[in-house]
Amino acid sequence: MTNGGRVIAAGAGPAATLAQLFAASLVGRFERERPGLAALALGGDGGVWSALAGAAEPQAVLARQVHALGVPGDVLLLIDPCAEQTGLVAAARAAQSKDMRIDSPRFDHPPITSTRPSNCLRR
């Protein structure tokens, strides 16, 4: 990040708020005064969702944003406690095609790699 790369945080549903909080913490002051770090959050802007979802599959909204905004050297941070959101899987694939690094916090579930049906809320 200090070499010009950015963090692009993405979350689906309630996790979009966590992505926004994370990006804001990097850009703003977190725990101490320091220069801001380049970060942005995807998934929390209702206007973007409305505009893009009308032109593409809802699962492709985050991926379209990653294709448009991501560059090699950026980091895509995927936030999904269930590790099963198909929109985030598509975003990860878009990041791979852009030679971006992909990271996802562990929530005691497997990493985001599949499109299997969600049963996270029933556990």
N, CA, C and O atoms as CSV, one atom per row, in Angstrom:
chain,resi,resn,atom,element,x,y,z
A,1,MET,N,N,0.813,-1.202,0.000
A,1,MET,CA,C,0.000,0.000,0.000
A,1,MET,C,C,0.854,1.262,0.000
A,1,MET,O,O,0.468,2.276,-0.583
A,2,THR,N,N,1.985,1.205,0.636
A,2,THR,CA,C,2.830,2.395,0.670
A,2,THR,C,C,3.592,2.593,-0.636
A,2,THR,O,O,4.253,3.616,-0.817
A,3,ASN,N,N,3.506,1.622,-1.548
A,3,ASN,CA,C,4.147,1.741,-2.856
A,3,ASN,C,C,3.156,2.117,-3.942
A,3,ASN,O,O,3.425,1.886,-5.121
A,4,GLY,N,N,2.030,2.684,-3.581
A,4,GLY,CA,C,1.062,3.153,-4.558
A,4,GLY,C,C,-0.147,2.279,-4.747
A,4,GLY,O,O,-1.094,2.693,-5.416
A,5,GLY,N,N,-0.160,1.072,-4.180
A,5,GLY,CA,C,-1.327,0.206,-4.284
A,5,GLY,C,C,-2.439,0.653,-3.344
A,5,GLY,O,O,-2.217,1.436,-2.421
A,6,ARG,N,N,-3.614,0.149,-3.593
A,6,ARG,CA,C,-4.771,0.489,-2.757
A,6,ARG,C,C,-5.371,-0.777,-2.190
A,6,ARG,O,O,-5.130,-1.880,-2.680
A,7,VAL,N,N,-6.158,-0.594,-1.147
A,7,VAL,CA,C,-7.006,-1.660,-0.646
A,7,VAL,C,C,-8.412,-1.362,-1.138
A,7,VAL,O,O,-8.940,-0.271,-0.924
A,8,ILE,N,N,-9.006,-2.337,-1.794
A,8,ILE,CA,C,-10.405,-2.241,-2.196
A,8,ILE,C,C,-11.141,-3.267,-1.348
A,8,ILE,O,O,-10.988,-4.472,-1.545
A,9,ALA,N,N,-11.935,-2.787,-0.412
A,9,ALA,CA,C,-12.670,-3.662,0.499
A,9,ALA,C,C,-14.072,-3.870,-0.059
A,9,ALA,O,O,-14.721,-2.923,-0.504
A,10,ALA,N,N,-14.532,-5.114,-0.032
A,10,ALA,CA,C,-15.854,-5.430,-0.565
A,10,ALA,C,C,-16.589,-6.342,0.399
A,10,ALA,O,O,-16.018,-7.286,0.945
A,11,GLY,N,N,-17.844,-6.049,0.596
A,11,GLY,CA,C,-18.698,-6.886,1.408
A,11,GLY,C,C,-20.094,-6.898,0.828
A,11,GLY,O,O,-20.525,-5.928,0.204
A,12,ALA,N,N,-20.794,-7.985,1.033
A,12,ALA,CA,C,-22.165,-8.103,0.550
A,12,ALA,C,C,-23.112,-8.054,1.737
A,12,ALA,O,O,-22.816,-8.595,2.802
A,13,GLY,N,N,-24.243,-7.405,1.547
A,13,GLY,CA,C,-25.230,-7.310,2.625
A,13,GLY,C,C,-24.656,-6.549,3.812
A,13,GLY,O,O,-24.016,-5.513,3.633
A,14,PRO,N,N,-24.879,-7.056,5.030
A,14,PRO,CA,C,-24.383,-6.364,6.223
A,14,PRO,C,C,-22.862,-6.213,6.242
A,14,PRO,O,O,-22.349,-5.292,6.878
A,15,ALA,N,N,-22.137,-7.091,5.564
A,15,ALA,CA,C,-20.680,-6.998,5.527
A,15,ALA,C,C,-20.200,-5.790,4.730
A,15,ALA,O,O,-19.041,-5.396,4.860
A,16,ALA,N,N,-21.063,-5.194,3.908
A,16,ALA,CA,C,-20.686,-3.984,3.186
A,16,ALA,C,C,-20.372,-2.855,4.162
A,16,ALA,O,O,-19.496,-2.032,3.899
A,17,THR,N,N,-21.076,-2.814,5.277
A,17,THR,CA,C,-20.812,-1.802,6.294
A,17,THR,C,C,-19.432,-2.015,6.913
A,17,THR,O,O,-18.723,-1.046,7.185
A,18,LEU,N,N,-19.049,-3.250,7.134
A,18,LEU,CA,C,-17.705,-3.530,7.645
A,18,LEU,C,C,-16.637,-3.101,6.645
A,18,LEU,O,O,-15.595,-2.576,7.037
A,19,ALA,N,N,-16.888,-3.319,5.366
A,19,ALA,CA,C,-15.946,-2.896,4.331
A,19,ALA,C,C,-15.780,-1.375,4.359
A,19,ALA,O,O,-14.665,-0.868,4.242
A,20,GLN,N,N,-16.884,-0.655,4.513
A,20,GLN,CA,C,-16.817,0.802,4.581
A,20,GLN,C,C,-16.036,1.256,5.813
A,20,GLN,O,O,-15.217,2.171,5.721
A,21,LEU,N,N,-16.278,0.637,6.943
A,21,LEU,CA,C,-15.577,0.993,8.177
A,21,LEU,C,C,-14.082,0.728,8.039
A,21,LEU,O,O,-13.267,1.552,8.454
A,22,PHE,N,N,-13.718,-0.405,7.464
A,22,PHE,CA,C,-12.313,-0.741,7.269
A,22,PHE,C,C,-11.630,0.289,6.369
A,22,PHE,O,O,-10.559,0.795,6.706
A,23,ALA,N,N,-12.245,0.599,5.228
A,23,ALA,CA,C,-11.657,1.567,4.299
A,23,ALA,C,C,-11.531,2.937,4.955
A,23,ALA,O,O,-10.513,3.610,4.792
A,24,ALA,N,N,-12.545,3.353,5.687
A,24,ALA,CA,C,-12.495,4.650,6.368
A,24,ALA,C,C,-11.375,4.692,7.402
A,24,ALA,O,O,-10.739,5.730,7.587
A,25,SER,N,N,-11.133,3.571,8.073
A,25,SER,CA,C,-10.058,3.513,9.064
A,25,SER,C,C,-8.687,3.651,8.413
A,25,SER,O,O,-7.778,4.232,9.005
A,26,LEU,N,N,-8.531,3.126,7.211
A,26,LEU,CA,C,-7.255,3.261,6.515
A,26,LEU,C,C,-7.043,4.672,5.985
A,26,LEU,O,O,-5.945,5.221,6.083
A,27,VAL,N,N,-8.096,5.256,5.423
A,27,VAL,CA,C,-7.993,6.605,4.871
A,27,VAL,C,C,-7.838,7.630,5.991
A,27,VAL,O,O,-7.032,8.556,5.899
A,28,GLY,N,N,-8.616,7.450,7.035
A,28,GLY,CA,C,-8.603,8.390,8.148
A,28,GLY,C,C,-7.590,8.008,9.207
A,28,GLY,O,O,-6.699,7.187,8.991
A,29,ARG,N,N,-7.755,8.617,10.325
A,29,ARG,CA,C,-6.859,8.379,11.454
A,29,ARG,C,C,-7.339,7.142,12.199
A,29,ARG,O,O,-8.488,7.103,12.639
A,30,PHE,N,N,-6.497,6.139,12.351
A,30,PHE,CA,C,-6.834,4.937,13.096
A,30,PHE,C,C,-5.831,4.766,14.225
A,30,PHE,O,O,-4.653,4.512,13.975
A,31,GLU,N,N,-6.280,4.901,15.443
A,31,GLU,CA,C,-5.508,4.733,16.672
A,31,GLU,C,C,-4.470,5.822,16.908
A,31,GLU,O,O,-4.149,6.110,18.061
A,32,ARG,N,N,-3.942,6.428,15.873
A,32,ARG,CA,C,-2.953,7.501,16.044
A,32,ARG,C,C,-2.933,8.359,14.778
A,32,ARG,O,O,-3.454,7.960,13.736
A,33,GLU,N,N,-2.331,9.527,14.884
A,33,GLU,CA,C,-2.211,10.403,13.725
A,33,GLU,C,C,-1.177,9.812,12.762
A,33,GLU,O,O,-0.070,9.467,13.174
A,34,ARG,N,N,-1.534,9.698,11.499
A,34,ARG,CA,C,-0.654,9.170,10.474
A,34,ARG,C,C,-1.199,9.579,9.120
A,34,ARG,O,O,-2.369,9.946,9.007
A,35,PRO,N,N,-0.370,9.522,8.095
A,35,PRO,CA,C,-0.881,9.822,6.756
A,35,PRO,C,C,-1.937,8.788,6.355
A,35,PRO,O,O,-1.854,7.622,6.741
A,36,GLY,N,N,-2.903,9.216,5.597
A,36,GLY,CA,C,-3.940,8.308,5.133
A,36,GLY,C,C,-3.397,7.302,4.129
A,36,GLY,O,O,-2.448,7.585,3.398
A,37,LEU,N,N,-4.003,6.139,4.104
A,37,LEU,CA,C,-3.648,5.095,3.149
A,37,LEU,C,C,-4.768,4.977,2.118
A,37,LEU,O,O,-5.939,5.174,2.443
A,38,ALA,N,N,-4.413,4.660,0.894
A,38,ALA,CA,C,-5.392,4.595,-0.188
A,38,ALA,C,C,-6.289,3.374,-0.017
A,38,ALA,O,O,-5.824,2.235,-0.058
A,39,ALA,N,N,-7.567,3.625,0.173
A,39,ALA,CA,C,-8.537,2.541,0.350
A,39,ALA,C,C,-9.915,3.029,-0.067
A,39,ALA,O,O,-10.243,4.208,0.060
A,40,LEU,N,N,-10.707,2.102,-0.563
A,40,LEU,CA,C,-12.102,2.406,-0.871
A,40,LEU,C,C,-12.930,1.159,-0.632
A,40,LEU,O,O,-12.416,0.040,-0.636
A,41,ALA,N,N,-14.208,1.368,-0.427
A,41,ALA,CA,C,-15.127,0.262,-0.149
A,41,ALA,C,C,-16.132,0.123,-1.287
A,41,ALA,O,O,-16.647,1.110,-1.812
A,42,LEU,N,N,-16.393,-1.114,-1.647
A,42,LEU,CA,C,-17.416,-1.428,-2.641
A,42,LEU,C,C,-18.600,-2.067,-1.912
A,42,LEU,O,O,-18.430,-2.687,-0.863
A,43,GLY,N,N,-19.766,-1.914,-2.463
A,43,GLY,CA,C,-20.919,-2.626,-1.935
A,43,GLY,C,C,-21.808,-1.826,-1.013
A,43,GLY,O,O,-22.885,-2.297,-0.647
A,44,GLY,N,N,-21.398,-0.632,-0.624
A,44,GLY,CA,C,-22.202,0.121,0.314
A,44,GLY,C,C,-22.939,1.301,-0.283
A,44,GLY,O,O,-23.640,2.014,0.436
A,45,ASP,N,N,-22.800,1.523,-1.566
A,45,ASP,CA,C,-23.404,2.675,-2.225
A,45,ASP,C,C,-24.664,2.237,-2.964
A,45,ASP,O,O,-24.586,1.550,-3.983
A,46,GLY,N,N,-25.811,2.633,-2.453
A,46,GLY,CA,C,-27.083,2.235,-3.048
A,46,GLY,C,C,-27.254,2.708,-4.474
A,46,GLY,O,O,-27.839,1.998,-5.292
A,47,GLY,N,N,-26.752,3.901,-4.795
A,47,GLY,CA,C,-26.854,4.411,-6.161
A,47,GLY,C,C,-26.076,3.566,-7.147
A,47,GLY,O,O,-26.549,3.285,-8.248
A,48,VAL,N,N,-24.871,3.160,-6.746
A,48,VAL,CA,C,-24.059,2.308,-7.621
A,48,VAL,C,C,-24.746,0.962,-7.815
A,48,VAL,O,O,-24.811,0.449,-8.932
A,49,TRP,N,N,-25.257,0.392,-6.732
A,49,TRP,CA,C,-25.950,-0.899,-6.838
A,49,TRP,C,C,-27.139,-0.795,-7.784
A,49,TRP,O,O,-27.347,-1.667,-8.627
A,50,SER,N,N,-27.921,0.277,-7.643
A,50,SER,CA,C,-29.100,0.442,-8.502
A,50,SER,C,C,-28.714,0.572,-9.968
A,50,SER,O,O,-29.323,-0.057,-10.834
A,51,ALA,N,N,-27.705,1.384,-10.245
A,51,ALA,CA,C,-27.293,1.609,-11.631
A,51,ALA,C,C,-26.690,0.357,-12.249
A,51,ALA,O,O,-27.019,0.011,-13.383
A,52,LEU,N,N,-25.814,-0.326,-11.525
A,52,LEU,CA,C,-25.143,-1.495,-12.087
A,52,LEU,C,C,-26.030,-2.730,-12.118
A,52,LEU,O,O,-25.949,-3.527,-13.052
A,53,ALA,N,N,-26.874,-2.898,-11.109
A,53,ALA,CA,C,-27.732,-4.082,-11.073
A,53,ALA,C,C,-28.736,-4.059,-12.218
A,53,ALA,O,O,-29.167,-5.115,-12.682
A,54,GLY,N,N,-29.113,-2.876,-12.678
A,54,GLY,CA,C,-30.028,-2.783,-13.803
A,54,GLY,C,C,-29.371,-3.178,-15.117
A,54,GLY,O,O,-30.052,-3.575,-16.063
A,55,ALA,N,N,-28.040,-3.069,-15.175
A,55,ALA,CA,C,-27.320,-3.360,-16.403
A,55,ALA,C,C,-26.659,-4.733,-16.395
A,55,ALA,O,O,-26.166,-5.187,-17.428
A,56,ALA,N,N,-26.642,-5.396,-15.247
A,56,ALA,CA,C,-25.948,-6.686,-15.149
A,56,ALA,C,C,-26.629,-7.542,-14.091
A,56,ALA,O,O,-27.522,-7.078,-13.383
A,57,GLU,N,N,-26.207,-8.769,-13.992
A,57,GLU,CA,C,-26.691,-9.657,-12.937
A,57,GLU,C,C,-26.308,-9.055,-11.581
A,57,GLU,O,O,-25.220,-8.493,-11.457
A,58,PRO,N,N,-27.159,-9.154,-10.574
A,58,PRO,CA,C,-26.804,-8.602,-9.266
A,58,PRO,C,C,-25.492,-9.168,-8.704
A,58,PRO,O,O,-24.763,-8.467,-8.002
A,59,GLN,N,N,-25.192,-10.443,-9.016
A,59,GLN,CA,C,-23.959,-11.047,-8.524
A,59,GLN,C,C,-22.722,-10.422,-9.172
A,59,GLN,O,O,-21.613,-10.580,-8.661
A,60,ALA,N,N,-22.900,-9.717,-10.284
A,60,ALA,CA,C,-21.766,-9.163,-11.020
A,60,ALA,C,C,-21.454,-7.717,-10.646
A,60,ALA,O,O,-20.497,-7.147,-11.170
A,61,VAL,N,N,-22.228,-7.116,-9.761
A,61,VAL,CA,C,-22.039,-5.697,-9.438
A,61,VAL,C,C,-20.654,-5.440,-8.860
A,61,VAL,O,O,-19.962,-4.529,-9.314
A,62,LEU,N,N,-20.240,-6.211,-7.882
A,62,LEU,CA,C,-18.918,-6.011,-7.287
A,62,LEU,C,C,-17.810,-6.312,-8.294
A,62,LEU,O,O,-16.804,-5.605,-8.344
A,63,ALA,N,N,-17.994,-7.356,-9.091
A,63,ALA,CA,C,-16.986,-7.709,-10.088
A,63,ALA,C,C,-16.801,-6.590,-11.106
A,63,ALA,O,O,-15.674,-6.300,-11.506
A,64,ARG,N,N,-17.887,-5.962,-11.527
A,64,ARG,CA,C,-17.781,-4.846,-12.478
A,64,ARG,C,C,-16.984,-3.701,-11.875
A,64,ARG,O,O,-16.185,-3.067,-12.564
A,65,GLN,N,N,-17.197,-3.434,-10.596
A,65,GLN,CA,C,-16.450,-2.370,-9.931
A,65,GLN,C,C,-14.968,-2.730,-9.813
A,65,GLN,O,O,-14.108,-1.871,-10.008
A,66,VAL,N,N,-14.664,-3.984,-9.498
A,66,VAL,CA,C,-13.265,-4.422,-9.415
A,66,VAL,C,C,-12.600,-4.289,-10.783
A,66,VAL,O,O,-11.466,-3.817,-10.875
A,67,HIS,N,N,-13.299,-4.702,-11.855
A,67,HIS,CA,C,-12.743,-4.565,-13.209
A,67,HIS,C,C,-12.466,-3.104,-13.540
A,67,HIS,O,O,-11.454,-2.794,-14.168
A,68,ALA,N,N,-13.350,-2.210,-13.128
A,68,ALA,CA,C,-13.208,-0.793,-13.471
A,68,ALA,C,C,-12.164,-0.078,-12.613
A,68,ALA,O,O,-11.472,0.814,-13.104
A,69,LEU,N,N,-12.043,-0.452,-11.358
A,69,LEU,CA,C,-11.207,0.313,-10.434
A,69,LEU,C,C,-9.884,-0.353,-10.059
A,69,LEU,O,O,-8.921,0.339,-9.729
A,70,GLY,N,N,-9.823,-1.675,-10.104
A,70,GLY,CA,C,-8.634,-2.384,-9.655
A,70,GLY,C,C,-7.503,-2.357,-10.664
A,70,GLY,O,O,-7.724,-2.386,-11.875
A,71,VAL,N,N,-6.294,-2.302,-10.145
A,71,VAL,CA,C,-5.087,-2.364,-10.980
A,71,VAL,C,C,-4.115,-3.339,-10.331
A,71,VAL,O,O,-4.209,-3.601,-9.131
A,72,PRO,N,N,-3.182,-3.879,-11.110
A,72,PRO,CA,C,-2.186,-4.766,-10.510
A,72,PRO,C,C,-1.494,-4.073,-9.336
A,72,PRO,O,O,-1.137,-2.897,-9.412
A,73,GLY,N,N,-1.316,-4.819,-8.262
A,73,GLY,CA,C,-0.714,-4.260,-7.049
A,73,GLY,C,C,-1.726,-3.876,-5.999
A,73,GLY,O,O,-1.372,-3.724,-4.830
A,74,ASP,N,N,-2.982,-3.714,-6.386
A,74,ASP,CA,C,-4.029,-3.448,-5.406
A,74,ASP,C,C,-4.355,-4.725,-4.639
A,74,ASP,O,O,-4.055,-5.830,-5.090
A,75,VAL,N,N,-4.963,-4.556,-3.491
A,75,VAL,CA,C,-5.412,-5.679,-2.675
A,75,VAL,C,C,-6.932,-5.633,-2.601
A,75,VAL,O,O,-7.507,-4.597,-2.266
A,76,LEU,N,N,-7.578,-6.736,-2.910
A,76,LEU,CA,C,-9.024,-6.853,-2.735
A,76,LEU,C,C,-9.266,-7.580,-1.423
A,76,LEU,O,O,-8.888,-8.742,-1.270
A,77,LEU,N,N,-9.890,-6.901,-0.484
A,77,LEU,CA,C,-10.235,-7.493,0.801
A,77,LEU,C,C,-11.711,-7.869,0.755
A,77,LEU,O,O,-12.576,-7.000,0.642
A,78,LEU,N,N,-11.994,-9.157,0.842
A,78,LEU,CA,C,-13.369,-9.660,0.793
A,78,LEU,C,C,-13.846,-9.931,2.211
A,78,LEU,O,O,-13.209,-10.669,2.963
A,79,ILE,N,N,-14.966,-9.330,2.567
A,79,ILE,CA,C,-15.519,-9.501,3.905
A,79,ILE,C,C,-16.858,-10.207,3.782
A,79,ILE,O,O,-17.829,-9.648,3.271
A,80,ASP,N,N,-16.895,-11.438,4.255
A,80,ASP,CA,C,-18.118,-12.239,4.220
A,80,ASP,C,C,-18.056,-13.279,5.324
A,80,ASP,O,O,-17.346,-14.274,5.183
A,81,PRO,N,N,-18.772,-13.079,6.409
A,81,PRO,CA,C,-18.730,-14.049,7.509
A,81,PRO,C,C,-19.147,-15.457,7.092
A,81,PRO,O,O,-18.726,-16.430,7.718
A,82,CYS,N,N,-19.961,-15.586,6.054
A,82,CYS,CA,C,-20.426,-16.908,5.620
A,82,CYS,C,C,-19.502,-17.537,4.584
A,82,CYS,O,O,-19.578,-18.742,4.345
A,83,ALA,N,N,-18.641,-16.750,3.971
A,83,ALA,CA,C,-17.723,-17.225,2.925
A,83,ALA,C,C,-18.456,-17.915,1.784
A,83,ALA,O,O,-17.965,-18.896,1.224
A,84,GLU,N,N,-19.630,-17.399,1.442
A,84,GLU,CA,C,-20.439,-18.060,0.419
A,84,GLU,C,C,-21.147,-17.109,-0.540
A,84,GLU,O,O,-21.929,-17.579,-1.366
A,85,GLN,N,N,-20.923,-15.833,-0.479
A,85,GLN,CA,C,-21.634,-14.896,-1.333
A,85,GLN,C,C,-21.117,-14.996,-2.768
A,85,GLN,O,O,-19.930,-14.782,-3.016
A,86,THR,N,N,-21.995,-15.318,-3.706
A,86,THR,CA,C,-21.572,-15.489,-5.096
A,86,THR,C,C,-21.042,-14.189,-5.685
A,86,THR,O,O,-20.172,-14.222,-6.556
A,87,GLY,N,N,-21.541,-13.051,-5.233
A,87,GLY,CA,C,-21.034,-11.767,-5.722
A,87,GLY,C,C,-19.581,-11.556,-5.351
A,87,GLY,O,O,-18.823,-10.969,-6.123
A,88,LEU,N,N,-19.180,-12.028,-4.177
A,88,LEU,CA,C,-17.793,-11.896,-3.753
A,88,LEU,C,C,-16.894,-12.881,-4.491
A,88,LEU,O,O,-15.730,-12.582,-4.760
A,89,VAL,N,N,-17.422,-14.038,-4.814
A,89,VAL,CA,C,-16.657,-14.996,-5.620
A,89,VAL,C,C,-16.371,-14.374,-6.985
A,89,VAL,O,O,-15.250,-14.470,-7.486
A,90,ALA,N,N,-17.369,-13.742,-7.585
A,90,ALA,CA,C,-17.175,-13.081,-8.881
A,90,ALA,C,C,-16.170,-11.940,-8.759
A,90,ALA,O,O,-15.354,-11.743,-9.659
A,91,ALA,N,N,-16.214,-11.188,-7.664
A,91,ALA,CA,C,-15.249,-10.106,-7.445
A,91,ALA,C,C,-13.836,-10.661,-7.322
A,91,ALA,O,O,-12.886,-10.067,-7.832
A,92,ALA,N,N,-13.696,-11.805,-6.644
A,92,ALA,CA,C,-12.379,-12.435,-6.505
A,92,ALA,C,C,-11.840,-12.861,-7.868
A,92,ALA,O,O,-10.654,-12.694,-8.152
A,93,ARG,N,N,-12.699,-13.399,-8.694
A,93,ARG,CA,C,-12.269,-13.802,-10.039
A,93,ARG,C,C,-11.855,-12.576,-10.865
A,93,ARG,O,O,-10.886,-12.630,-11.622
A,94,ALA,N,N,-12.591,-11.484,-10.712
A,94,ALA,CA,C,-12.235,-10.247,-11.415
A,94,ALA,C,C,-10.875,-9.740,-10.940
A,94,ALA,O,O,-10.069,-9.279,-11.748
A,95,ALA,N,N,-10.617,-9.822,-9.647
A,95,ALA,CA,C,-9.331,-9.378,-9.106
A,95,ALA,C,C,-8.192,-10.257,-9.618
A,95,ALA,O,O,-7.107,-9.759,-9.921
A,96,GLN,N,N,-8.438,-11.558,-9.714
A,96,GLN,CA,C,-7.410,-12.451,-10.259
A,96,GLN,C,C,-7.053,-12.060,-11.691
A,96,GLN,O,O,-5.885,-12.092,-12.076
A,97,SER,N,N,-8.061,-11.694,-12.470
A,97,SER,CA,C,-7.810,-11.318,-13.863
A,97,SER,C,C,-7.040,-10.003,-13.972
A,97,SER,O,O,-6.446,-9.717,-15.013
A,98,LYS,N,N,-7.045,-9.205,-12.910
A,98,LYS,CA,C,-6.330,-7.925,-12.892
A,98,LYS,C,C,-4.996,-8.025,-12.154
A,98,LYS,O,O,-4.352,-7.004,-11.911
A,99,ASP,N,N,-4.571,-9.236,-11.793
A,99,ASP,CA,C,-3.329,-9.457,-11.039
A,99,ASP,C,C,-3.311,-8.711,-9.715
A,99,ASP,O,O,-2.290,-8.153,-9.312
A,100,MET,N,N,-4.453,-8.711,-9.051
A,100,MET,CA,C,-4.554,-8.114,-7.729
A,100,MET,C,C,-4.360,-9.200,-6.672
A,100,MET,O,O,-4.611,-10.378,-6.928
A,101,ARG,N,N,-3.925,-8.804,-5.516
A,101,ARG,CA,C,-3.848,-9.729,-4.392
A,101,ARG,C,C,-5.244,-9.801,-3.766
A,101,ARG,O,O,-5.962,-8.802,-3.722
A,102,ILE,N,N,-5.617,-10.971,-3.289
A,102,ILE,CA,C,-6.935,-11.168,-2.681
A,102,ILE,C,C,-6.723,-11.650,-1.256
A,102,ILE,O,O,-5.912,-12.541,-1.004
A,103,ASP,N,N,-7.457,-11.055,-0.330
A,103,ASP,CA,C,-7.366,-11.471,1.060
A,103,ASP,C,C,-8.785,-11.493,1.633
A,103,ASP,O,O,-9.661,-10.748,1.193
A,104,SER,N,N,-8.985,-12.348,2.605
A,104,SER,CA,C,-10.282,-12.457,3.256
A,104,SER,C,C,-10.059,-12.860,4.702
A,104,SER,O,O,-9.377,-13.849,4.972
A,105,PRO,N,N,-10.633,-12.096,5.649
A,105,PRO,CA,C,-10.480,-12.494,7.050
A,105,PRO,C,C,-11.150,-13.835,7.305
A,105,PRO,O,O,-12.136,-14.180,6.653
A,106,ARG,N,N,-10.624,-14.574,8.235
A,106,ARG,CA,C,-11.172,-15.894,8.555
A,106,ARG,C,C,-12.238,-15.751,9.636
A,106,ARG,O,O,-12.007,-15.129,10.673
A,107,PHE,N,N,-13.393,-16.326,9.385
A,107,PHE,CA,C,-14.500,-16.330,10.339
A,107,PHE,C,C,-14.856,-17.760,10.713
A,107,PHE,O,O,-16.032,-18.076,10.892
A,108,ASP,N,N,-13.856,-18.630,10.835
A,108,ASP,CA,C,-14.056,-20.046,11.136
A,108,ASP,C,C,-14.879,-20.756,10.069
A,108,ASP,O,O,-15.622,-21.691,10.368
A,109,HIS,N,N,-14.744,-20.312,8.838
A,109,HIS,CA,C,-15.373,-20.945,7.687
A,109,HIS,C,C,-14.318,-21.059,6.608
A,109,HIS,O,O,-13.296,-20.377,6.690
A,110,PRO,N,N,-14.521,-21.891,5.600
A,110,PRO,CA,C,-13.539,-21.980,4.518
A,110,PRO,C,C,-13.427,-20.655,3.774
A,110,PRO,O,O,-14.350,-19.844,3.835
A,111,PRO,N,N,-12.322,-20.415,3.074
A,111,PRO,CA,C,-12.175,-19.178,2.310
A,111,PRO,C,C,-13.199,-19.097,1.181
A,111,PRO,O,O,-13.806,-20.097,0.797
A,112,ILE,N,N,-13.374,-17.903,0.665
A,112,ILE,CA,C,-14.344,-17.676,-0.399
A,112,ILE,C,C,-13.812,-18.295,-1.685
A,112,ILE,O,O,-12.927,-17.739,-2.335
A,113,THR,N,N,-14.359,-19.448,-2.045
A,113,THR,CA,C,-13.894,-20.128,-3.253
A,113,THR,C,C,-15.013,-20.791,-4.028
A,113,THR,O,O,-14.789,-21.257,-5.145
A,114,SER,N,N,-16.203,-20.848,-3.473
A,114,SER,CA,C,-17.240,-21.610,-4.157
A,114,SER,C,C,-18.527,-20.809,-4.250
A,114,SER,O,O,-18.662,-19.727,-3.679
A,115,THR,N,N,-19.455,-21.374,-4.982
A,115,THR,CA,C,-20.773,-20.751,-5.099
A,115,THR,C,C,-21.829,-21.666,-4.495
A,115,THR,O,O,-22.987,-21.648,-4.913
A,116,ARG,N,N,-21.430,-22.464,-3.514
A,116,ARG,CA,C,-22.391,-23.393,-2.904
A,116,ARG,C,C,-23.496,-22.630,-2.186
A,116,ARG,O,O,-23.279,-21.487,-1.782
A,117,PRO,N,N,-24.666,-23.219,-2.015
A,117,PRO,CA,C,-25.783,-22.522,-1.385
A,117,PRO,C,C,-25.446,-22.139,0.054
A,117,PRO,O,O,-24.749,-22.864,0.764
A,118,SER,N,N,-25.949,-21.006,0.455
A,118,SER,CA,C,-25.638,-20.495,1.785
A,118,SER,C,C,-26.443,-21.205,2.861
A,118,SER,O,O,-27.664,-21.321,2.758
A,119,ASN,N,N,-25.770,-21.670,3.874
A,119,ASN,CA,C,-26.443,-22.180,5.074
A,119,ASN,C,C,-25.814,-21.546,6.308
A,119,ASN,O,O,-25.974,-22.051,7.419
A,120,CYS,N,N,-25.113,-20.460,6.117
A,120,CYS,CA,C,-24.403,-19.798,7.203
A,120,CYS,C,C,-25.356,-19.373,8.318
A,120,CYS,O,O,-25.032,-19.518,9.496
A,121,LEU,N,N,-26.498,-18.862,7.964
A,121,LEU,CA,C,-27.424,-18.363,8.976
A,121,LEU,C,C,-28.112,-19.493,9.739
A,121,LEU,O,O,-28.716,-19.247,10.783
A,122,ARG,N,N,-28.033,-20.702,9.249
A,122,ARG,CA,C,-28.673,-21.835,9.917
A,122,ARG,C,C,-27.720,-22.600,10.811
A,122,ARG,O,O,-28.140,-23.565,11.451
A,123,ARG,N,N,-26.461,-22.215,10.883
A,123,ARG,CA,C,-25.478,-22.950,11.701
A,123,ARG,C,C,-25.675,-22.663,13.164
A,123,ARG,O,O,-24.943,-23.190,14.001
